[in-house]
Amino acid sequence: MKQEIVQIALIVPDYDEAIAFYTTVMHFDLLEDTQRSPDKRWVVVAPKGGTGCKILLAKAKNDEQLSRVGNQTGSRVFLFLDTDDLWRDYNHLQAHNVQFQGEPREEDYGTVVVFADLYGNLWDLIQPKTT
């Protein structure tokens, strides 16, 4: 048996605002933006050069969903982004006023720093140690 998670939904308040952040600030690719109904679009982004999990930007459709924007996991780190150059990405994100929780630090698995996206979702930016 083979299974893999190929996409996760990230609740956002506005499609265009989210697309702008993830493509400009995060340097993700916009893979799809299809109108499904007057109020719903199918918007998928993914890290450049990545072959793994994609993110479906899902617009909140009611107050309950809107209340979850930026805190889908109870303030825990939610997403993990591996990079081949942490300092390049760290400096780029800093230049776009992304908020970090501390400075990059060395761990046994690599260099890591926690940051918040446009909505407050916490991410680990990780440059894994090479073996």
Rosetta blueprint (number, residue, H / E / L):
1 M L
2 K L
3 Q L
4 E L
5 I L
6 V L
7 Q E
8 I E
9 A E
10 L E
11 I E
12 V E
13 P L
14 D L
15 Y H
16 D H
17 E H
18 A H
19 I H
20 A H
21 F H
22 Y H
23 T H
24 T H
25 V H
26 M L
27 H L
28 F E
29 D E
30 L E
31 L E
32 E E
33 D E
34 T E
35 Q E
36 R L
37 S L
38 P L
39 D L
40 K L
41 R E
42 W E
43 V E
44 V E
45 V E
46 A E
47 P E
48 K L
49 G L
50 G L
51 T L
52 G L
53 C L
54 K E
55 I E
56 L E
57 L E
58 A E
59 K E
60 A L
61 K L
62 N L
63 D H
64 E H
65 Q H
66 L H
67 S L
68 R L
69 V L
70 G L
71 N L
72 Q L
73 T L
74 G L
75 S L
76 R L
77 V E
78 F E
79 L E
80 F E
81 L E
82 D E
83 T L
84 D L
85 D L
86 L H
87 W H
88 R H
89 D H
90 Y H
91 N H
92 H H
93 L H
94 Q H
95 A H
96 H L
97 N L
98 V L
99 Q E
100 F E
101 Q E
102 G E
103 E E
104 P E
105 R E
106 E E
107 E E
108 D L
109 Y L
110 G E
111 T E
112 V E
113 V E
114 V E
115 F E
116 A E
117 D L
118 L L
119 Y L
120 G L
121 N L
122 L E
123 W E
124 D E
125 L E
126 I E
127 Q E
128 P E
129 K L
130 T L
131 T L
